[in-house]
Amino acid sequence: MTTVLISGASVAGPALAYWLHRYGYTPTVVERAPAPRPGGYAVDFRGASMTVLERMGILAKVQEKATHLGEVEYVNAAGKRVASTSSTALSGELEILRGDLVDILYAETSDNTEYVFGDSILSLTEDETGVDVVFESGRKRRFDLVIGADGLHSAVRRLAFGPESSYLHDLGYYVSVSTVANHMDLDYAGRLYNEPGKTIGAYSSRQNTEAKALFYFSSGKLDYDRRDIPAQKELVAAQFAGIGWEAPRLIEGMRNAPDFYFDSVSQIKMDRYSRGRIALVGDAGYCASPLSGMGTSLAIVGAYVLAGELHLAGGDHVRAFEAYDVRMRDFVAACQKQGVEGARWFIPATKSFLKLRNLMFRMLPYMPWRNMIDEMSLKVGNAIELRTYEDLQPLRAVPPR
Ligand SMILES: Cc1cc2nc3c(=O)[nH]c(=O)nc-3n(C[C@H](O)[C@H](O)[C@H](O)COP(=O)(O)OP(=O)(O)OC[C@H]3O[C@@H](n4cnc5c(N)ncnc54)[C@H](O)[C@@H]3O)c2cc1C
């Protein structure tokens, strides 16, 4: 049986483990966190990823946990509505909290996948027949293949492909999300306020019992300690100091939140998603940024394609990784383009563009092209043709090990 070590137990990792097990491989997932990571922001699915959820047999489970977020409105400093967007524009065809999705994927795979929590890969040494792995815990093991599904700051990418700086492209923004009280009484809805280069607001979650506070701001590269959460909170607070509307209450909520996410809005661009016996999937290989609305779809579809191509190539990883690369590339390009465009509209840089955007959003429902935004994002979600790997015969048997 071919053994595959997957680094990262969020979306791409468990989804890959699911498909690998189904094709007769033996997956092991190592996750740095001590347990499946709960909570988090809302993530959504569009187009081809909906088909993959269906083929995994988990579409109904994801639908059961859907956020059902409706309209998102934009307000002025006085809180008066100035524009809005449809739920599909920001929440896709199906939206779920990332933690709920992770729970579903973990439950679906934990019987057939070895999960190792609280550990991480320290070194990878590849030879002709496998990869020797040393873990931070000191343990040493050997696997046939290693896959990095460990996100934007992937350790596997750093170890196998070189420094993050060679692949990470900042889009010029930072993002912070945390769970706060739903003090605006948002009813399955979101409310956002903009100033040039800044977007602040919240959307309700968990049946309106709480809200996720969002802070996006444009900035050149910031120098900060990734482990110092209180300092990061103050950094975000300083960016939004003096902004009226609900900002003071959202900042206070963020300061006291049980969870806190802060990072640059960045993309990962690579010429190849594999090297030898090591490959990358999801954000680790082709992060499109939170503002693409396509990161989760990319992770789910990428896992499906990678496992499917391995199955089809009868375990020949060279042929499979090559095919995975070719099949994903245009899809990744379309999603990353949407990430750049999305940022421009979500965080308008100037007062005049902000006014223009709000005017366009106000007029859109009366225009013949009123469904344009929904259609465009669905088109990106479908910018890949999915093969039905299970119906395809492997090219040759998996070689005995
Ligand atoms: C604020 C925000 C909003 C977003 N909104 C959306 C949205 O609306 N729609 C959408 O589709 N996408 C959205 N995304 C993007 C989406 O969350 C990601 O694209 C998706 O989670 C990628 O999944 P992944 O499994 O590839 O990586 P991740 O979800 O980043 O998971 C990586 C995993 O690897 C683990 N890990 C990291 N380093 C190591 C290590 N050294 N060793 C072991 N484990 C490690 C991490 O703990 C984590 O569990 C958003 C992202 C953010 C930050």
Ligand as a Chemical Component Dictionary entry (heavy atoms), coordinates in Angstrom:
data_LIG
# 
_chem_comp.id                   LIG 
_chem_comp.type                 NON-POLYMER 
_chem_comp.pdbx_formal_charge   0 
_chem_comp.three_letter_code    LIG 
# 
loop_
_chem_comp_atom.comp_id 
_chem_comp_atom.atom_id 
_chem_comp_atom.alt_atom_id 
_chem_comp_atom.type_symbol 
_chem_comp_atom.charge 
_chem_comp_atom.model_Cartn_x 
_chem_comp_atom.model_Cartn_y 
_chem_comp_atom.model_Cartn_z 
_chem_comp_atom.pdbx_ordinal 
LIG C1  C1  C 0 -10.444 35.815 6.849  1  
LIG C2  C2  C 0 -10.592 34.778 5.806  2  
LIG C3  C3  C 0 -11.772 34.676 5.096  3  
LIG C4  C4  C 0 -11.906 33.713 4.107  4  
LIG N1  N1  N 0 -13.055 33.642 3.412  5  
LIG C5  C5  C 0 -13.201 32.706 2.463  6  
LIG C6  C6  C 0 -14.399 32.590 1.739  7  
LIG O1  O1  O 0 -15.339 33.351 1.933  8  
LIG N2  N2  N 0 -14.483 31.639 0.810  9  
LIG C7  C7  C 0 -13.468 30.763 0.563  10 
LIG O2  O2  O 0 -13.605 29.890 -0.287 11 
LIG N3  N3  N 0 -12.314 30.852 1.217  12 
LIG C8  C8  C 0 -12.152 31.801 2.149  13 
LIG N4  N4  N 0 -10.989 31.905 2.819  14 
LIG C9  C9  C 0 -9.866  31.044 2.429  15 
LIG C10 C10 C 0 -9.959  29.673 3.010  16 
LIG O3  O3  O 0 -10.053 29.707 4.406  17 
LIG C11 C11 C 0 -8.697  28.910 2.598  18 
LIG O4  O4  O 0 -8.470  29.049 1.227  19 
LIG C12 C12 C 0 -8.854  27.438 2.932  20 
LIG O5  O5  O 0 -9.035  27.265 4.306  21 
LIG C13 C13 C 0 -7.613  26.696 2.447  22 
LIG O6  O6  O 0 -7.591  25.430 3.041  23 
LIG P1  P1  P 0 -6.229  24.672 3.256  24 
LIG O7  O7  O 0 -6.613  23.384 3.904  25 
LIG O8  O8  O 0 -5.467  24.667 1.999  26 
LIG O9  O9  O 0 -5.383  25.576 4.246  27 
LIG P2  P2  P 0 -5.714  26.130 5.692  28 
LIG O10 O10 O 0 -7.179  26.207 5.924  29 
LIG O11 O11 O 0 -4.914  27.349 5.893  30 
LIG O12 O12 O 0 -5.169  24.990 6.663  31 
LIG C14 C14 C 0 -3.825  24.721 6.852  32 
LIG C15 C15 C 0 -3.717  23.754 8.033  33 
LIG O13 O13 O 0 -2.356  23.386 8.197  34 
LIG C16 C16 C 0 -1.996  23.517 9.551  35 
LIG N5  N5  N 0 -0.572  23.797 9.595  36 
LIG C17 C17 C 0 0.057   24.969 9.306  37 
LIG N6  N6  N 0 1.384   24.819 9.434  38 
LIG C18 C18 C 0 1.593   23.537 9.786  39 
LIG C19 C19 C 0 2.758   22.789 10.053 40 
LIG N7  N7  N 0 3.976   23.347 10.002 41 
LIG N8  N8  N 0 2.620   21.480 10.401 42 
LIG C20 C20 C 0 1.396   20.897 10.478 43 
LIG N9  N9  N 0 0.254   21.579 10.244 44 
LIG C21 C21 C 0 0.353   22.879 9.903  45 
LIG C22 C22 C 0 -2.851  24.638 10.079 46 
LIG O14 O14 O 0 -2.994  24.591 11.480 47 
LIG C23 C23 C 0 -4.162  24.360 9.360  48 
LIG O15 O15 O 0 -4.963  23.441 10.054 49 
LIG C24 C24 C 0 -10.829 32.849 3.823  50 
LIG C25 C25 C 0 -9.648  32.949 4.531  51 
LIG C26 C26 C 0 -9.524  33.908 5.514  52 
LIG C27 C27 C 0 -8.238  33.999 6.256  53 
# 
loop_
_chem_comp_bond.comp_id 
_chem_comp_bond.atom_id_1 
_chem_comp_bond.atom_id_2 
_chem_comp_bond.value_order 
_chem_comp_bond.pdbx_ordinal 
LIG C1  C2  SING 1  
LIG C2  C3  SING 2  
LIG C2  C26 DOUB 3  
LIG C3  C4  DOUB 4  
LIG C4  N1  SING 5  
LIG C4  C24 SING 6  
LIG N1  C5  DOUB 7  
LIG C5  C6  SING 8  
LIG C5  C8  SING 9  
LIG C6  O1  DOUB 10 
LIG C6  N2  SING 11 
LIG N2  C7  SING 12 
LIG C7  O2  DOUB 13 
LIG C7  N3  SING 14 
LIG N3  C8  DOUB 15 
LIG C8  N4  SING 16 
LIG N4  C9  SING 17 
LIG N4  C24 SING 18 
LIG C9  C10 SING 19 
LIG C10 O3  SING 20 
LIG C10 C11 SING 21 
LIG C11 O4  SING 22 
LIG C11 C12 SING 23 
LIG C12 O5  SING 24 
LIG C12 C13 SING 25 
LIG C13 O6  SING 26 
LIG O6  P1  SING 27 
LIG P1  O7  DOUB 28 
LIG P1  O8  SING 29 
LIG P1  O9  SING 30 
LIG O9  P2  SING 31 
LIG P2  O10 DOUB 32 
LIG P2  O11 SING 33 
LIG P2  O12 SING 34 
LIG O12 C14 SING 35 
LIG C14 C15 SING 36 
LIG C15 O13 SING 37 
LIG C15 C23 SING 38 
LIG O13 C16 SING 39 
LIG C16 N5  SING 40 
LIG C16 C22 SING 41 
LIG N5  C17 SING 42 
LIG N5  C21 SING 43 
LIG C17 N6  DOUB 44 
LIG N6  C18 SING 45 
LIG C18 C19 SING 46 
LIG C18 C21 DOUB 47 
LIG C19 N7  SING 48 
LIG C19 N8  DOUB 49 
LIG N8  C20 SING 50 
LIG C20 N9  DOUB 51 
LIG N9  C21 SING 52 
LIG C22 O14 SING 53 
LIG C22 C23 SING 54 
LIG C23 O15 SING 55 
LIG C24 C25 DOUB 56 
LIG C25 C26 SING 57 
LIG C26 C27 SING 58 
# 
